Amino acid sequence: MDTDPSPLSGAEAAETNAILNDALERKKPRFFRAAGGSARGRSGRRDTERFADELMTLQECAQIIGERLEMNAIAFGALYDGNDTSAFRYDPGSDPQAPELIGALVNRRMPMRELFNQLNDYMNE
């Protein structure tokens, strides 16, 4: 999965670093959108690449679980890895032929319900 290839100016890079630093310091989720093999977020390229890696893992697990349960697809998933939490969900308002995902990373073990509520809020912005 590729990240948004557009280069950032010095001011934009500093702003994304500030967004990432603030989120890490306050242990707030960083939100992302993914579609068509690319991901985009506001917390910088490296953080977006990390999300893309986590998303691929989550989607593979969701696909395996969906197949085992004889379901078509899993609409959302969450992963706890040490003190980190990552999650995704499909955006039901996106084009079914080219679905968009939204997701989040947070540097703490965050209750799934709280994280999905914040994903819904982000999706509806």
Phi, psi and omega per residue, in radians:
M1 nan 2.255 3.136
D2 -1.545 2.698 2.994
T3 -1.727 2.896 -3.136
D4 -0.980 2.082 -3.020
P5 -1.403 -0.093 -3.059
S6 -1.163 2.263 -3.125
P7 -1.255 2.661 3.136
L8 -1.811 2.488 3.002
S9 -1.248 2.935 3.131
G10 -0.994 -0.730 -3.140
A11 -1.158 -0.718 3.137
E12 -1.163 -0.702 3.117
A13 -1.114 -0.738 3.109
A14 -1.104 -0.668 3.128
E15 -1.148 -0.756 3.137
T16 -1.156 -0.651 3.074
N17 -1.108 -0.678 3.104
A18 -1.114 -0.699 3.109
I19 -1.092 -0.825 3.140
L20 -1.114 -0.835 -3.118
N21 -1.048 -0.738 3.128
D22 -1.110 -0.791 -3.133
A23 -1.104 -0.729 3.137
L24 -1.170 -0.750 -3.127
E25 -1.116 -0.735 -3.085
R26 -1.604 -0.011 -3.133
K27 0.966 0.801 3.108
K28 -1.753 2.618 3.082
P29 -1.134 2.527 2.954
R30 -1.829 2.252 -3.025
F31 -1.787 2.627 -3.074
F32 -2.477 2.777 2.980
R33 -2.182 2.527 3.139
A34 -2.458 2.406 3.081
A35 -2.883 2.600 3.048
G36 1.004 0.548 3.096
G37 1.440 0.144 3.091
S38 -2.291 2.703 3.135
A39 -2.191 2.626 3.074
R40 -2.480 2.531 3.132
G41 -2.693 3.082 -3.088
R42 -1.821 -0.005 -3.021
S43 -1.777 0.289 3.064
G44 1.806 2.792 -3.062
R45 -1.070 -0.825 -3.082
R46 -1.108 -0.694 3.121
D47 -1.189 -0.658 3.105
T48 -1.157 -0.686 3.076
E49 -1.103 -0.699 3.098
R50 -1.079 -0.778 3.102
F51 -1.044 -0.778 -3.129
A52 -1.028 -0.722 3.096
D53 -1.111 -0.800 3.125
E54 -1.096 -0.697 -3.129
L55 -1.092 -0.750 3.129
M56 -1.063 -0.727 3.102
T57 -1.101 -0.828 -3.140
L58 -1.068 -0.750 -3.123
Q59 -1.143 -0.687 3.102
E60 -1.089 -0.786 3.112
C61 -1.097 -0.757 3.140
A62 -1.078 -0.687 3.135
Q63 -1.142 -0.765 3.127
I64 -1.093 -0.796 3.124
I65 -1.094 -0.775 3.123
G66 -1.034 -0.727 3.117
E67 -1.164 -0.755 -3.135
R68 -1.119 -0.603 3.139
L69 -1.566 0.080 -3.119
E70 0.982 0.746 3.060
M71 -1.905 2.757 3.126
N72 -1.237 -0.989 -3.087
A73 -2.623 2.687 3.065
I74 -1.663 2.250 -3.040
A75 -1.454 -0.333 3.132
F76 -2.744 2.834 3.102
G77 -2.797 2.748 3.098
A78 -2.411 2.613 -3.129
L79 -2.375 2.271 3.038
Y80 -1.853 2.177 3.136
D81 -2.297 1.743 -3.044
G82 1.106 -2.155 3.117
N83 -1.663 0.130 -3.125
D84 -1.802 2.611 3.067
T85 -2.249 2.368 3.018
S86 -2.299 2.641 -3.110
A87 -2.697 2.769 3.016
F88 -2.527 2.825 2.974
R89 -2.695 2.650 3.070
Y90 -1.329 2.514 3.059
D91 -1.524 1.881 -3.088
P92 -1.152 -0.258 3.106
G93 -1.500 -0.056 -3.124
S94 -1.492 2.919 3.141
D95 -1.118 2.131 -3.124
P96 -1.066 -0.438 3.117
Q97 -1.373 -0.367 3.095
A98 -2.464 1.221 -3.034
P99 -1.116 2.578 3.086
E100 -1.896 2.499 3.084
L101 -1.926 2.611 2.939
I102 -2.096 2.645 -3.116
G103 -2.723 3.069 -3.109
A104 -2.631 2.669 2.956
L105 -2.174 2.485 3.068
V106 -2.576 2.444 -3.059
N107 -1.573 0.886 3.007
R108 -2.830 2.845 3.045
R109 -1.388 1.830 -3.059
M110 -1.827 2.316 3.106
P111 -0.961 2.377 -3.068
M112 -0.997 -0.760 -3.118
R113 -1.045 -0.776 3.122
E114 -1.093 -0.771 -3.137
L115 -1.131 -0.760 3.136
F116 -1.185 -0.583 3.038
N117 -1.089 -0.718 3.112
Q118 -1.212 -0.628 3.048
L119 -1.075 -0.731 3.107
N120 -1.093 -0.763 3.103
D121 -1.051 -0.778 3.117
Y122 -1.080 -0.767 -3.121
M123 -1.084 -0.633 -3.070
N124 -1.524 0.001 3.123
E125 -1.158 nan nan
